[in-house]
Amino acid sequence: MYIAMNRFRVVRGREADFEAVWKGRDTRLNSVAGVIEFRLLRGTSSDDHTLYASHTVWESLQDFENWTHSEAFRAVHRNVGDQRGMYLGHPQFEGFEVVQYLAIGSD
């Protein structure tokens, strides 16, 4: 498995706008091979921003890379620049190969 995360520092007071953008967009992930799950996470707040992370689990690094080179990826990210005043800096990408996985509570 592979986990792809982007961390966003969202300007304080713009959290509802940020969440509305994510909840209202067509992610196109339903039709992408290898995607297992997606989560949008809200973290702690400081004086000037609230931390968010997008968290996507993939069957493999190759599946994630295929997504990033697809037309669906380009379409989803086409208007990202429209929300520039919402962020402090650029999102920070973090990618992880899963080295251990425990499904707690399953048989």
Secondary structure, DSSP 4 states (H G I P E B T S, - for coil): -EEEEEEEEEETT-HHHHHHHHHHS---GGGSTTEEEEEEEEEEE-SSEEEEEEEEEES-HHHHHHHHTSHHHHHHHTTGGGGGGGBSS--EEEEEE-S----TT--
